[in-house]
């Protein structure tokens, strides 16, 4: 479950996924098994939340990681990245953030 506070040092990653092939709903259906079967139990992952955009042809993900090291290990994990590479025309833009104010 997502944790939003400013005292644990959690790394939050916002990812926007787009594809040149198909609709956002079709992209979401391709992403779901990757997250459920391969990412859900990844070491250092606290949570992920996939969101279907209501304003663009995008799927957004709100990742939370224990720290930057665990996130970088995930990004360098060839089997995980191979799953993403099988989605035709996938583009991902991500931003690393940390919580500074929460209520």
C-alpha positions in Angstrom: 0.0 0.0 0.0 1.2 3.5 -0.8 2.8 5.3 2.1 2.9 9.1 2.0 5.0 10.8 4.6 8.1 13.0 4.8 10.2 11.2 7.4 11.0 7.7 6.0 13.2 8.8 3.0 11.1 6.8 0.6 11.9 7.3 -3.1 8.9 8.0 -5.2 9.0 7.5 -9.0 6.4 8.8 -11.3 6.4 7.0 -14.7 4.4 7.9 -17.7 4.0 5.0 -20.2 2.9 5.6 -23.8 2.9 3.3 -26.8 2.9 3.8 -30.5 0.8 0.7 -30.9 -2.7 0.7 -29.5 -4.8 2.5 -26.9 -4.0 3.3 -23.3 -6.4 0.6 -22.2 -4.6 -2.0 -24.4 -1.2 -0.8 -22.9 -2.6 -1.1 -19.4 -3.6 -4.7 -20.2 0.0 -5.4 -21.3 1.5 -3.8 -18.3 -0.7 -5.4 -15.6 0.8 -8.9 -15.9 4.4 -7.5 -15.7 3.5 -5.8 -12.5 1.5 -8.6 -11.0 3.8 -11.4 -11.9 7.3 -9.9 -11.9 7.4 -6.6 -10.0 4.9 -7.0 -7.1 7.4 -8.8 -4.8 10.5 -7.1 -6.0 13.0 -6.5 -3.2 12.8 -2.9 -1.9 9.5 -2.1 -3.6 6.9 -0.7 -1.2 4.1 -0.1 -3.7 3.1 0.6 -7.2 -0.2 2.1 -8.5 -1.1 2.1 -12.2 -3.4 4.9 -13.3 -5.2 5.3 -16.7 -5.0 8.9 -17.7 -8.3 10.7 -18.3 -6.6 13.5 -20.3 -4.1 11.8 -22.5 -3.1 8.5 -24.1 -1.0 7.5 -21.1 -0.7 5.1 -18.3 0.9 6.5 -15.2 2.6 4.6 -12.4 3.3 5.8 -8.9 6.2 3.6 -7.6 7.5 3.8 -4.0 10.9 2.3 -3.2 12.7 1.8 0.0 15.6 3.8 -1.3 17.4 4.8 -4.5 19.7 1.8 -4.5 16.8 -0.7 -4.7 15.2 1.3 -7.5 18.5 1.4 -9.4 18.9 -2.4 -9.0 15.4 -2.8 -10.4 16.2 -0.6 -13.4 19.3 -2.6 -14.1 17.5 -6.0 -13.7 17.7 -7.5 -17.3 14.9 -10.0 -16.9 12.5 -7.2 -15.6 13.6 -4.8 -18.4 13.1 -7.6 -20.9 9.4 -7.8 -20.1 9.0 -4.1 -20.8 11.0 -4.4 -24.0 8.4 -6.8 -25.4 5.7 -4.1 -25.5 5.9 -2.7 -29.0 6.6 1.0 -29.2 6.7 1.5 -25.4 8.0 4.9 -24.2 8.5 5.7 -20.5 9.4 8.9 -18.9 10.1 8.8 -15.2 10.8 11.3 -12.5 12.4 10.6 -9.1 10.9 12.5 -6.2 10.7 12.6 -2.4 7.9 13.7 -0.2 8.5 17.0 1.5 5.0 17.8 2.9 2.2 15.4 3.5 -1.1 15.3 5.3 
